[in-house]
C-alpha cells in the first residue's frame, strides 16, 4: 500500500512540474508576442509622427 502511494506521489509531482513548465512557456510566449506587437506599433507610430 505504501509503495503504491509513493508511485502516485511521483506521478503527481511530475505532472505538476510539467504543468509549471507549460504555464511558464505560455507566459513567456505571450510576453514576447506583446513586446513584438508594441515595438512594431511603436515603429509605425514614429513613422506617422
NUKETOR-465629 format. One record per atom (N, C-alpha, C): residue number from 1; residue in one letter; atom name; y, x, z. Coordinates in steps of 0.2 Angstrom, whole numbers, plus 5000, padded with zeros to 4 digits. Layout:
N
+-----+------+------+------+------+------+
|  nr | rest | atom |    v |    u |    w |
+-----+------+------+------+------+------+
| NUM |    A |   CA |    Y |    X |    Z |
...
+-----+------+------+------+------+------+
END
This chain:
49
+-----+------+------+------+------+------+
|  nr | rest | atom |    v |    u |    w |
+-----+------+------+------+------+------+
|   1 |    X |    N | 4994 | 5004 | 5000 |
|   1 |    X |   CA | 5000 | 5000 | 5000 |
|   1 |    X |    C | 5006 | 5004 | 5000 |
|   2 |    X |    N | 5006 | 5009 | 5004 |
|   2 |    X |   CA | 5012 | 5014 | 5005 |
|   2 |    X |    C | 5013 | 5018 | 4998 |
|   3 |    X |    N | 5008 | 5020 | 4995 |
|   3 |    X |   CA | 5008 | 5024 | 4989 |
|   3 |    X |    C | 5011 | 5020 | 4984 |
|   4 |    X |    N | 5009 | 5013 | 4983 |
|   4 |    X |   CA | 5012 | 5009 | 4978 |
|   4 |    X |    C | 5020 | 5008 | 4979 |
|   5 |    X |    N | 5022 | 5007 | 4986 |
|   5 |    X |   CA | 5029 | 5006 | 4987 |
|   5 |    X |    C | 5033 | 5012 | 4984 |
|   6 |    X |    N | 5030 | 5018 | 4985 |
|   6 |    X |   CA | 5033 | 5024 | 4983 |
|   6 |    X |    C | 5034 | 5024 | 4975 |
|   7 |    X |    N | 5029 | 5022 | 4972 |
|   7 |    X |   CA | 5030 | 5022 | 4964 |
|   7 |    X |    C | 5035 | 5017 | 4962 |
|   8 |    X |    N | 5035 | 5011 | 4966 |
|   8 |    X |   CA | 5041 | 5006 | 4964 |
|   8 |    X |    C | 5048 | 5009 | 4966 |
|   9 |    X |    N | 5048 | 5013 | 4971 |
|   9 |    X |   CA | 5055 | 5016 | 4973 |
|   9 |    X |    C | 5057 | 5021 | 4967 |
|  10 |    X |    N | 5052 | 5025 | 4965 |
|  10 |    X |   CA | 5054 | 5030 | 4960 |
|  10 |    X |    C | 5056 | 5026 | 4954 |
|  11 |    X |    N | 5052 | 5021 | 4952 |
|  11 |    X |   CA | 5054 | 5017 | 4946 |
|  11 |    X |    C | 5061 | 5014 | 4946 |
|  12 |    X |    N | 5063 | 5011 | 4952 |
|  12 |    X |   CA | 5069 | 5008 | 4953 |
|  12 |    X |    C | 5075 | 5013 | 4953 |
|  13 |    X |    N | 5073 | 5019 | 4956 |
|  13 |    X |   CA | 5078 | 5024 | 4956 |
|  13 |    X |    C | 5080 | 5027 | 4949 |
|  14 |    X |    N | 5075 | 5028 | 4945 |
|  14 |    X |   CA | 5075 | 5030 | 4938 |
|  14 |    X |    C | 5079 | 5025 | 4934 |
|  15 |    X |    N | 5078 | 5018 | 4935 |
|  15 |    X |   CA | 5082 | 5013 | 4932 |
|  15 |    X |    C | 5089 | 5013 | 4934 |
|  16 |    X |    N | 5090 | 5014 | 4940 |
|  16 |    X |   CA | 5097 | 5014 | 4942 |
|  16 |    X |    C | 5101 | 5020 | 4939 |
|  17 |    X |    N | 5098 | 5026 | 4939 |
|  17 |    X |   CA | 5101 | 5032 | 4936 |
|  17 |    X |    C | 5102 | 5031 | 4929 |
|  18 |    X |    N | 5098 | 5028 | 4925 |
|  18 |    X |   CA | 5098 | 5026 | 4918 |
|  18 |    X |    C | 5104 | 5021 | 4917 |
|  19 |    X |    N | 5105 | 5016 | 4922 |
|  19 |    X |   CA | 5110 | 5011 | 4921 |
|  19 |    X |    C | 5117 | 5015 | 4922 |
|  20 |    X |    N | 5117 | 5019 | 4927 |
|  20 |    X |   CA | 5123 | 5023 | 4929 |
|  20 |    X |    C | 5126 | 5027 | 4922 |
|  21 |    X |    N | 5121 | 5030 | 4919 |
|  21 |    X |   CA | 5122 | 5034 | 4914 |
|  21 |    X |    C | 5125 | 5030 | 4908 |
|  22 |    X |    N | 5121 | 5024 | 4907 |
|  22 |    X |   CA | 5123 | 5020 | 4902 |
|  22 |    X |    C | 5130 | 5017 | 4903 |
|  23 |    X |    N | 5132 | 5015 | 4909 |
|  23 |    X |   CA | 5138 | 5012 | 4911 |
|  23 |    X |    C | 5144 | 5018 | 4910 |
|  24 |    X |    N | 5142 | 5024 | 4912 |
|  24 |    X |   CA | 5147 | 5029 | 4911 |
|  24 |    X |    C | 5148 | 5031 | 4904 |
|  25 |    X |    N | 5143 | 5031 | 4900 |
|  25 |    X |   CA | 5144 | 5032 | 4892 |
|  25 |    X |    C | 5148 | 5026 | 4889 |
|  26 |    X |    N | 5147 | 5020 | 4891 |
|  26 |    X |   CA | 5151 | 5014 | 4889 |
|  26 |    X |    C | 5158 | 5015 | 4891 |
|  27 |    X |    N | 5159 | 5017 | 4897 |
|  27 |    X |   CA | 5166 | 5018 | 4899 |
|  27 |    X |    C | 5170 | 5023 | 4895 |
|  28 |    X |    N | 5166 | 5029 | 4894 |
|  28 |    X |   CA | 5169 | 5035 | 4891 |
|  28 |    X |    C | 5171 | 5033 | 4883 |
|  29 |    X |    N | 5166 | 5029 | 4880 |
|  29 |    X |   CA | 5167 | 5027 | 4873 |
|  29 |    X |    C | 5173 | 5022 | 4873 |
|  30 |    X |    N | 5174 | 5017 | 4877 |
|  30 |    X |   CA | 5179 | 5013 | 4877 |
|  30 |    X |    C | 5186 | 5017 | 4878 |
|  31 |    X |    N | 5186 | 5021 | 4883 |
|  31 |    X |   CA | 5192 | 5026 | 4884 |
|  31 |    X |    C | 5194 | 5029 | 4878 |
|  32 |    X |    N | 5189 | 5032 | 4874 |
|  32 |    X |   CA | 5190 | 5036 | 4868 |
|  32 |    X |    C | 5193 | 5032 | 4863 |
|  33 |    X |    N | 5190 | 5026 | 4862 |
|  33 |    X |   CA | 5192 | 5021 | 4857 |
|  33 |    X |    C | 5200 | 5019 | 4858 |
|  34 |    X |    N | 5201 | 5018 | 4865 |
|  34 |    X |   CA | 5208 | 5016 | 4867 |
|  34 |    X |    C | 5213 | 5021 | 4865 |
|  35 |    X |    N | 5211 | 5027 | 4867 |
|  35 |    X |   CA | 5215 | 5033 | 4866 |
|  35 |    X |    C | 5217 | 5034 | 4859 |
|  36 |    X |    N | 5211 | 5034 | 4855 |
|  36 |    X |   CA | 5212 | 5035 | 4847 |
|  36 |    X |    C | 5216 | 5029 | 4845 |
|  37 |    X |    N | 5215 | 5023 | 4847 |
|  37 |    X |   CA | 5219 | 5017 | 4844 |
|  37 |    X |    C | 5227 | 5018 | 4846 |
|  38 |    X |    N | 5228 | 5020 | 4852 |
|  38 |    X |   CA | 5235 | 5021 | 4854 |
|  38 |    X |    C | 5238 | 5027 | 4851 |
|  39 |    X |    N | 5235 | 5032 | 4849 |
|  39 |    X |   CA | 5238 | 5038 | 4846 |
|  39 |    X |    C | 5239 | 5036 | 4839 |
|  40 |    X |    N | 5235 | 5032 | 4835 |
|  40 |    X |   CA | 5236 | 5030 | 4829 |
|  40 |    X |    C | 5242 | 5025 | 4829 |
|  41 |    X |    N | 5242 | 5021 | 4833 |
|  41 |    X |   CA | 5248 | 5016 | 4834 |
|  41 |    X |    C | 5254 | 5020 | 4835 |
|  42 |    X |    N | 5254 | 5025 | 4839 |
|  42 |    X |   CA | 5260 | 5029 | 4841 |
|  42 |    X |    C | 5263 | 5033 | 4834 |
|  43 |    X |    N | 5258 | 5036 | 4830 |
|  43 |    X |   CA | 5260 | 5039 | 4824 |
|  43 |    X |    C | 5263 | 5034 | 4819 |
|  44 |    X |    N | 5260 | 5028 | 4819 |
|  44 |    X |   CA | 5263 | 5023 | 4814 |
|  44 |    X |    C | 5270 | 5021 | 4817 |
|  45 |    X |    N | 5271 | 5020 | 4824 |
|  45 |    X |   CA | 5277 | 5018 | 4826 |
|  45 |    X |    C | 5283 | 5024 | 4825 |
|  46 |    X |    N | 5281 | 5030 | 4826 |
|  46 |    X |   CA | 5285 | 5036 | 4824 |
|  46 |    X |    C | 5287 | 5036 | 4817 |
|  47 |    X |    N | 5282 | 5035 | 4812 |
|  47 |    X |   CA | 5284 | 5034 | 4805 |
|  47 |    X |    C | 5289 | 5029 | 4804 |
|  48 |    X |    N | 5288 | 5023 | 4807 |
|  48 |    X |   CA | 5293 | 5017 | 4806 |
|  48 |    X |    C | 5299 | 5018 | 4809 |
|  49 |    X |    N | 5300 | 5022 | 4814 |
|  49 |    X |   CA | 5306 | 5024 | 4818 |
|  49 |    X |    C | 5310 | 5028 | 4814 |
+-----+------+------+------+------+------+
END
